[in-house]
Structures are given as C-alpha cells and as structure tokens.
Amino acid sequence: MHIIKHMYFAKVLPMSSKHYPDSTRDMPDVMQGFSALASAAAKDGALDKKTKEFVALGIAIGCDGCIGFHTEALIKLGASKAEFEEVLGMAITMGGDGGV
C-alpha cells in the first residue's frame, strides 16, 4: 500500500501541481531555469537520487506542496515506510518545533 494514500499530501499534490502549468506559461524563463537547476541537482553523483530526494523532503517541512512532490518522487524511487519515518523524525527534530 502506498504511503501517500495515508497522507493528507495525496490531496495537496494535485492542488499544487495544477498551478505548475500556469507558472510555466506565465514565467517561462524562470521555470525553465528552475527545471534545469532541479534536474542538475538531482542527478546521481556522490549521493544517489533517492538520498537527494530525502534531503529535499527534510528541507521541505512546512511547505505542503513540496512535501507532496518529494514524497511522490520518493515513492517512485522505491522508498520504504521505515525510511520515510526516519527521515521525517530527523527533520522534525532539526526543526525543533514538532512540525508534524
């Protein structure tokens, strides 16, 4: 069973994603630059894509659309529920505000 089905983000992601085409149309240069930056940063290197997505997820705490986007990417990369729990536990700890 997908972890995203148990999360409120299953509803947030489609709402966030529906505005992406507007941004692409309204700010094509900015969105092309953002897309190029995101693609370059996500490439496998010393860290693999899954590890990089977990870093992004930890940083995304507080941005519902970002959490949904990176959660979806991690599911596609085969992340386990246990991996999500550990990363989110660390992100909450570092955030210091109980951001659950």
Backbone bond lengths (Angstrom), bond angles and torsions (degrees), N, CA, C in turn:
res aa  C-N    CA-C-N  psi(-1)  N-CA   C-N-CA  omega(-1)  CA-C   N-CA-C  phi
1 M - - - 1.448 - - 1.532 109.13 -
2 H 1.316 117.56 134.47 1.456 121.63 -178.84 1.516 111.61 -68.40
3 I 1.323 115.54 136.56 1.458 120.85 177.88 1.526 110.89 -63.37
4 I 1.319 117.87 -32.97 1.468 120.50 -176.42 1.531 111.50 -66.05
5 K 1.321 118.15 -24.77 1.463 120.88 178.05 1.518 110.91 -65.44
6 H 1.325 117.13 -23.78 1.454 121.25 -178.74 1.515 111.72 -92.54
7 M 1.300 116.09 1.21 1.450 119.22 -174.30 1.516 111.04 -114.03
8 Y 1.270 114.08 150.00 1.450 122.51 175.24 1.527 110.28 -61.79
9 F 1.325 116.94 -21.58 1.456 121.87 -177.15 1.522 112.61 -69.02
10 A 1.312 116.91 -16.89 1.462 119.28 175.63 1.527 109.85 -61.26
11 K 1.334 116.97 -27.31 1.460 121.26 177.60 1.521 111.48 -91.71
12 V 1.331 117.28 -31.78 1.457 121.58 -176.83 1.521 111.81 -70.53
13 L 1.321 116.64 -41.61 1.465 120.06 -175.35 1.528 112.88 -58.53
14 P 1.325 119.37 -48.85 1.470 117.47 178.37 1.524 112.52 -61.38
15 M 1.335 117.61 -35.43 1.462 119.91 178.56 1.526 110.58 -66.06
16 S 1.326 117.27 -40.65 1.463 121.17 179.17 1.515 110.89 -69.50
17 S 1.313 115.85 -42.88 1.465 121.18 -176.09 1.518 112.80 -66.85
18 K 1.328 117.03 -27.49 1.467 118.28 -177.35 1.529 111.42 -68.32
19 H 1.345 117.85 -20.62 1.460 120.56 179.01 1.521 112.49 -88.32
20 Y 1.322 116.97 -13.05 1.466 120.73 -179.18 1.527 112.62 -59.31
21 P 1.346 118.95 -44.58 1.474 118.14 177.90 1.524 112.98 -60.76
22 D 1.351 117.74 -34.57 1.466 120.79 176.72 1.520 110.26 -61.89
23 S 1.325 116.50 -45.52 1.458 120.99 -179.86 1.521 110.71 -63.65
24 T 1.321 116.30 -40.70 1.457 120.59 179.51 1.530 110.63 -63.09
25 R 1.317 116.20 -39.88 1.462 121.04 179.33 1.536 110.88 -73.41
26 D 1.327 117.08 -43.78 1.466 121.86 -173.46 1.522 113.50 -79.34
27 M 1.326 117.29 -27.06 1.471 121.46 -178.46 1.525 109.59 -135.97
28 P 1.305 118.70 63.02 1.470 120.47 -172.40 1.529 113.47 -60.10
29 D 1.312 118.21 -41.12 1.469 119.74 -179.07 1.528 111.40 -66.11
30 V 1.317 116.00 -42.97 1.471 119.99 179.30 1.520 110.51 -63.90
31 M 1.327 116.79 -46.56 1.461 120.11 -177.26 1.527 112.02 -69.02
32 Q 1.342 117.79 -34.21 1.470 119.63 174.99 1.522 109.67 -65.14
33 G 1.317 116.75 -42.00 1.459 120.60 178.04 1.519 111.80 -63.88
34 F 1.338 115.93 -43.16 1.461 120.45 178.82 1.524 110.36 -62.95
35 S 1.320 116.12 -43.34 1.463 120.61 -179.92 1.530 111.24 -63.19
36 A 1.336 116.40 -42.53 1.471 120.08 178.59 1.526 110.59 -64.21
37 L 1.330 117.10 -42.40 1.464 121.54 178.29 1.529 110.74 -62.12
38 A 1.325 116.18 -47.99 1.463 120.78 -179.08 1.529 111.61 -62.25
39 S 1.321 116.83 -42.13 1.463 120.67 179.20 1.523 111.68 -64.41
40 A 1.324 116.42 -43.31 1.465 120.30 179.84 1.529 111.11 -65.18
41 A 1.318 116.59 -41.71 1.468 120.64 -178.75 1.525 111.80 -68.08
42 A 1.326 117.58 -30.41 1.466 121.41 -175.67 1.525 113.95 -83.75
43 K 1.321 118.11 -11.47 1.468 119.83 -177.99 1.523 110.98 -61.05
44 D 1.335 114.87 145.29 1.461 119.87 174.73 1.526 109.75 -59.02
45 G 1.289 115.51 138.43 1.462 122.75 176.38 1.519 106.29 -153.69
46 A 1.322 117.57 -129.89 1.459 120.75 174.78 1.528 109.91 -62.36
47 L 1.340 115.81 -30.10 1.467 121.78 174.74 1.522 108.52 -111.75
48 D 1.327 116.31 143.10 1.458 118.78 176.78 1.530 110.35 -82.08
49 K 1.327 116.40 170.24 1.465 121.58 -176.23 1.527 112.03 -59.33
50 K 1.325 116.72 -40.15 1.459 119.62 -178.23 1.523 110.82 -63.63
51 T 1.312 117.54 -43.28 1.459 120.88 178.54 1.524 109.94 -62.27
52 K 1.323 116.56 -42.61 1.464 120.75 179.50 1.522 111.22 -64.19
53 E 1.320 117.15 -37.74 1.462 120.06 177.38 1.524 111.15 -66.89
54 F 1.335 117.16 -35.76 1.460 119.44 176.27 1.530 110.86 -66.14
55 V 1.316 118.10 -37.61 1.464 121.39 175.12 1.531 108.85 -60.88
56 A 1.322 116.13 -46.98 1.465 120.52 179.43 1.523 111.16 -60.65
57 L 1.323 117.04 -41.12 1.459 120.89 178.74 1.523 110.64 -61.33
58 G 1.320 117.02 -43.73 1.461 120.54 178.95 1.514 112.42 -61.98
59 I 1.315 116.34 -39.35 1.463 121.12 179.08 1.529 110.49 -71.92
60 A 1.324 117.06 -29.06 1.465 122.36 -173.88 1.523 114.09 -74.72
61 I 1.318 118.37 -8.07 1.460 120.36 -178.57 1.530 108.53 -52.02
62 G 1.322 116.04 124.70 1.456 121.72 -177.77 1.521 113.25 106.11
63 C 1.331 117.41 -12.22 1.474 122.39 178.53 1.521 107.37 -118.68
64 D 1.323 116.13 97.51 1.463 120.42 -173.69 1.523 113.37 -56.77
65 G 1.325 117.46 -45.26 1.463 119.94 179.89 1.518 111.64 -62.50
66 C 1.353 116.25 -39.62 1.473 121.16 179.01 1.529 110.62 -64.68
67 I 1.323 115.89 -43.18 1.466 120.13 178.91 1.525 109.63 -61.10
68 G 1.313 116.89 -44.98 1.461 120.55 178.92 1.514 111.87 -61.35
69 F 1.331 116.77 -44.68 1.459 121.52 -178.89 1.530 110.99 -61.76
70 H 1.341 116.97 -48.35 1.468 120.17 -176.93 1.525 111.55 -73.72
71 T 1.329 117.59 -29.11 1.464 120.52 174.65 1.521 109.78 -65.26
72 E 1.316 116.52 -44.67 1.462 120.31 178.50 1.535 110.63 -61.26
73 A 1.326 116.93 -43.51 1.472 120.47 178.82 1.522 110.62 -61.48
74 L 1.333 116.80 -41.53 1.465 120.86 -179.29 1.523 112.20 -67.07
75 I 1.309 116.81 -36.06 1.466 120.05 176.57 1.521 109.16 -62.72
76 K 1.322 116.60 -43.87 1.470 120.37 178.97 1.521 111.63 -63.98
77 L 1.340 116.74 -27.06 1.466 121.08 179.13 1.532 112.30 -88.22
78 G 1.342 116.71 2.01 1.465 120.62 175.32 1.516 115.49 86.71
79 A 1.316 118.47 21.19 1.469 120.64 179.38 1.531 110.17 -64.21
80 S 1.317 115.49 141.97 1.460 120.84 -179.63 1.527 110.72 -92.79
81 K 1.313 115.62 162.45 1.472 121.72 176.59 1.523 109.55 -58.51
82 A 1.327 117.55 -42.08 1.473 121.29 -179.66 1.527 111.05 -62.40
83 E 1.339 117.07 -38.83 1.466 119.99 178.07 1.531 110.13 -64.84
84 F 1.329 116.77 -43.97 1.467 120.51 177.60 1.523 110.44 -58.06
85 E 1.315 116.34 -47.41 1.464 120.55 -176.91 1.525 111.55 -60.84
86 E 1.320 117.14 -43.13 1.464 119.73 -179.97 1.518 112.13 -66.24
87 V 1.323 117.16 -43.89 1.457 120.62 -179.81 1.526 110.50 -66.28
88 L 1.323 117.27 -44.62 1.461 119.53 179.75 1.526 111.41 -66.39
89 G 1.330 116.85 -35.58 1.465 119.73 175.62 1.516 111.44 -61.14
90 M 1.309 116.78 -42.39 1.463 121.18 178.35 1.525 110.80 -67.64
91 A 1.326 117.06 -41.89 1.471 120.60 179.62 1.527 111.08 -62.50
92 I 1.318 115.82 -41.76 1.465 119.76 178.25 1.529 110.29 -65.29
93 T 1.332 116.35 -42.62 1.458 120.47 178.21 1.519 111.26 -59.17
94 M 1.323 116.41 -45.92 1.460 120.51 -178.42 1.518 112.77 -70.57
95 G 1.344 115.73 -28.41 1.454 120.08 177.52 1.518 111.75 -71.87
96 G 1.319 116.33 -26.60 1.458 121.63 174.62 1.514 115.86 69.63
97 D 1.316 117.92 2.68 1.459 117.91 -176.08 1.526 113.35 -119.79
98 G 1.315 116.46 14.89 1.462 118.96 180.00 1.520 111.61 61.06
99 G 1.326 117.46 41.40 1.460 122.79 -172.97 1.508 115.31 -68.92
100 V 1.302 118.18 43.82 1.466 120.26 -179.67 1.515 109.66 -83.65
